């Protein structure tokens, strides 16, 4: 039996994001983001999940977005998660994208999508939706690791003068989005690094030191055993709000955790307050 995963209490992060040409009626709009559930019977503490859903009710957001990795390996695990997600409500709906784990096996994408749609969660895969109006579209991209990640086919459908909110599971994707208008990109994937040492996220340090770690130790080190740079390259964007060119990127630390768990990197519910640029 594996030792227990270290779980920290849920933390609610509030962030205000200014967007050029944001329609006046959307000033002060609240968007709540949840990410990286990894519902597999081990990686997600039900206490954290229940609290996150309860806090969503308390916050009464205008829109809820879910940015991928609902499962870890087994696609059928979505059936255990959806009864909890069914409790989420917002006046403009619940929208989701899929992560690399949701798309890992050939059947996973369809099974996870069907599960989410069965409880009223709109799942986007290279799709454009307009829950907040046609003058502020919501773009949901395919996972960065998939062959379907071809943002040009999506962004060319939009008037470049229109501000937009973009959901893209992997923050590394923002590099490829620099040639398009992507006012705010919401991502997950990194888990915030899970373990934050005084010098930075542990995965970033392992990425730097990996060459000197003996091979026999690598399977026991999270992230390194799968090659850190294949999981994520830009660890400077592992959590929080970042300005990347003309794009604002927010990276949610997620709710689920891999072994050994979290330290100084609590699971996160993000509350995004939208305002127009002065």
C-alpha positions in Angstrom: 0.0 0.0 0.0 1.3 3.4 -0.9 1.7 6.0 1.9 -0.9 8.7 2.2 -0.7 11.9 0.0 -0.1 15.1 1.9 -3.1 17.3 1.4 -3.3 21.0 2.3 -6.5 23.0 2.9 -8.2 24.6 -0.1 -7.2 28.2 -0.8 -9.4 30.7 -2.6 -7.4 33.1 -4.8 -8.9 36.4 -6.0 -7.5 38.0 -9.0 -8.6 41.1 -10.9 -7.9 41.1 -14.7 -8.2 44.2 -16.9 -9.3 43.4 -20.5 -9.2 46.0 -23.3 -12.6 46.7 -24.9 -14.4 44.6 -22.3 -18.2 45.3 -22.8 -19.5 47.7 -20.2 -22.2 45.3 -19.0 -19.4 42.7 -18.1 -17.6 45.1 -15.8 -17.2 43.3 -12.4 -18.2 40.0 -13.9 -17.0 37.0 -11.7 -15.6 33.9 -13.3 -14.7 30.9 -11.1 -12.1 28.4 -12.3 -11.5 24.9 -11.0 -8.9 22.6 -12.5 -7.1 19.2 -12.4 -9.4 17.1 -10.3 -7.7 13.8 -11.0 -10.6 11.8 -9.6 -9.2 8.4 -9.3 -9.9 7.3 -5.7 -6.6 8.6 -4.4 -5.4 11.8 -5.9 -8.4 14.0 -4.9 -9.4 14.5 -1.3 -13.3 14.5 -1.2 -13.1 17.1 1.6 -11.3 19.5 -0.8 -13.8 18.7 -3.6 -16.8 19.2 -1.4 -15.5 22.5 0.0 -14.7 23.8 -3.5 -18.2 23.2 -4.6 -19.7 24.7 -1.5 -17.6 27.8 -1.9 -18.7 28.1 -5.5 -22.3 28.3 -4.2 -21.3 31.0 -1.7 -19.5 33.1 -4.4 -22.4 33.0 -6.8 -20.2 33.4 -9.9 -21.5 34.6 -13.2 -19.6 31.8 -15.0 -17.8 28.6 -14.0 -15.0 27.2 -16.1 -13.2 23.8 -15.5 -9.8 23.5 -17.2 -9.2 19.8 -17.6 -7.8 16.6 -16.1 -11.0 15.3 -14.6 -9.5 11.8 -14.4 -6.0 10.3 -14.1 -6.0 7.0 -16.0 -9.4 5.3 -16.1 -12.0 7.0 -18.2 -14.9 5.4 -16.2 -13.7 7.4 -13.1 -15.6 10.4 -14.6 -18.8 8.6 -13.4 -17.7 9.0 -9.8 -16.9 12.7 -10.3 -20.0 13.9 -12.1 -22.4 13.6 -9.2 -20.3 16.2 -7.4 -19.9 18.5 -10.4 -23.7 18.3 -11.0 -24.0 20.5 -7.9 -22.2 23.4 -9.6 -24.5 26.2 -10.9 -24.0 29.6 -12.5 -26.5 31.8 -14.5 -24.3 31.6 -17.6 -23.6 27.9 -17.4 -20.6 25.6 -16.7 -18.0 25.2 -19.4 -15.1 22.8 -19.5 -12.1 21.8 -21.6 -10.2 18.5 -21.5 -6.6 17.9 -20.3 -3.9 15.5 -21.4 -5.2 12.8 -19.0 -8.7 13.1 -20.3 -7.4 12.4 -23.8 -4.6 9.9 -23.1 -6.4 6.8 -24.3 -8.3 6.6 -27.6 -11.7 6.1 -25.8 -11.0 8.6 -22.9 -12.0 11.8 -24.6 -15.5 10.6 -25.7 -16.1 8.9 -22.3 -15.1 12.0 -20.3 -17.0 14.3 -22.6 -20.2 12.2 -22.4 -19.9 12.2 -18.6 -19.6 16.0 -18.3 -22.3 16.6 -20.9 -24.7 14.3 -19.0 -24.7 16.7 -16.1 -25.1 19.8 -18.2 -21.4 20.8 -18.4 -20.6 22.2 -21.9 -17.4 20.6 -23.1 -15.3 22.5 -25.6 -12.7 21.0 -27.9 -11.6 23.6 -30.4 -15.0 25.3 -30.0 -16.3 28.9 -29.5 -19.1 29.6 -27.1 -20.8 32.8 -26.2 -22.2 32.4 -22.6 -21.4 36.1 -21.9 -22.4 37.4 -25.3 -21.1 37.4 -28.8 -18.9 40.5 -28.0 -16.9 38.5 -25.5 -16.5 34.9 -26.8 -15.2 32.0 -24.9 -12.7 29.8 -26.7 -12.0 26.3 -25.6 -9.0 24.7 -27.2 -8.0 21.1 -27.7 -5.2 19.9 -25.4 -1.8 21.1 -26.3 -0.4 17.6 -26.6 -3.1 16.4 -29.0 -2.9 16.5 -32.8 -6.0 18.7 -32.7 -4.3 21.6 -31.1 -4.4 23.9 -34.2 -5.4 27.3 -32.8 -5.3 29.0 -36.2 -8.5 27.2 -37.3 -10.3 28.7 -34.2 -9.0 32.2 -34.0 -9.5 32.9 -37.7 -13.2 32.6 -37.0 -13.1 35.6 -34.7 -13.0 39.3 -35.4 -9.6 40.4 -34.1 -11.2 43.4 -32.5 -13.2 41.3 -30.1 -11.8 40.6 -26.7 -12.0 36.9 -25.7 -11.5 34.5 -22.8 -9.5 31.4 -23.7 -9.4 28.0 -21.9 -6.2 26.0 -22.6 -5.2 23.2 -20.2 -1.4 23.4 -20.6 0.2 26.9 -20.0 3.0 26.0 -22.5 0.4 26.6 -25.2 0.5 30.3 -24.6 3.7 30.4 -26.6 1.8 29.2 -29.7 -1.0 31.7 -29.0 1.3 34.8 -29.2 0.3 35.4 -32.8 -3.4 35.6 -32.0 -5.5 37.8 -29.8 -5.9 35.9 -26.5 -6.7 38.5 -23.8 -6.9 36.1 -20.9 -5.9 32.4 -21.0 -6.9 30.2 -18.1 -4.9 27.0 -17.6 -4.0 24.3 -15.1 -1.9 21.2 -15.7 1.1 22.2 -13.4 -0.5 21.6 -10.0 1.5 24.7 -9.1 4.5 22.4 -8.7 2.9 20.8 -5.6 6.0 21.2 -3.6 7.4 24.7 -3.2 10.9 24.9 -1.8 12.6 28.2 -0.8 14.2 28.3 -4.2 11.1 27.6 -6.2 8.8 24.8 -7.4 10.4 21.4 -6.8 9.7 20.2 -10.4 11.6 23.2 -11.8 14.6 22.4 -9.6 14.4 18.7 -10.6 14.4 19.8 -14.2 17.6 21.6 -13.6 19.3 18.9 -11.5 17.9 15.9 -13.3 21.1 15.1 -15.1 22.9 14.5 -11.9 20.2 12.4 -10.2 21.1 8.6 -10.3 18.8 6.6 -12.5 17.7 4.3 -9.7 16.2 7.4 -7.9 14.3 8.8 -10.8 11.2 6.5 -10.5 10.7 7.8 -6.9 10.8 11.5 -7.8 7.5 12.9 -9.1 7.7 14.7 -12.5 11.3 13.7 -13.0 10.4 10.0 -13.6 8.5 11.2 -16.7 11.0 13.8 -17.7 10.1 17.2 -16.3 10.4 19.1 -19.5 8.0 16.7 -21.3 5.4 17.5 -18.7 5.9 21.2 -18.7 8.7 23.6 -19.8 7.9 27.0 -18.6 7.9 26.5 -14.8 8.1 30.3 -14.4 4.4 30.2 -15.2 3.6 27.3 -12.8 0.9 29.2 -10.9 -0.8 32.6 -10.7 -1.1 35.5 -13.1 1.5 36.2 -15.7 1.9 38.7 -18.6 3.2 36.8 -21.7 3.5 39.3 -24.5 0.0 40.8 -25.0 -1.6 37.8 -23.3 -2.5 37.5 -19.6 -2.2 33.9 -18.4 -3.6 32.6 -15.2 -2.5 29.1 -14.0 -4.6 27.4 -11.4 -2.9 25.0 -9.0 -5.6 22.4 -9.3 -7.5 20.4 -6.7 -5.9 17.0 -7.2 -2.4 15.9 -6.2 0.2 13.3 -7.2 2.3 11.5 -4.6 3.8 12.7 -2.3 1.3 15.5 -2.3 1.4 19.2 -1.6 3.7 21.4 0.5 3.3 25.2 0.5 1.2 24.8 -2.6 -2.5 24.4 -1.6 -5.3 23.2 -3.9 -7.0 26.2 -5.5 -10.3 27.7 -6.4 -9.8 30.9 -8.5 -12.1 33.8 -8.4 -11.5 36.1 -11.4 -12.9 39.6 -11.4 -13.1 41.1 -14.9 -12.7 44.8 -15.4 -12.1 47.0 -18.4 -8.7 48.7 -19.0 -8.8 52.3 -17.8 
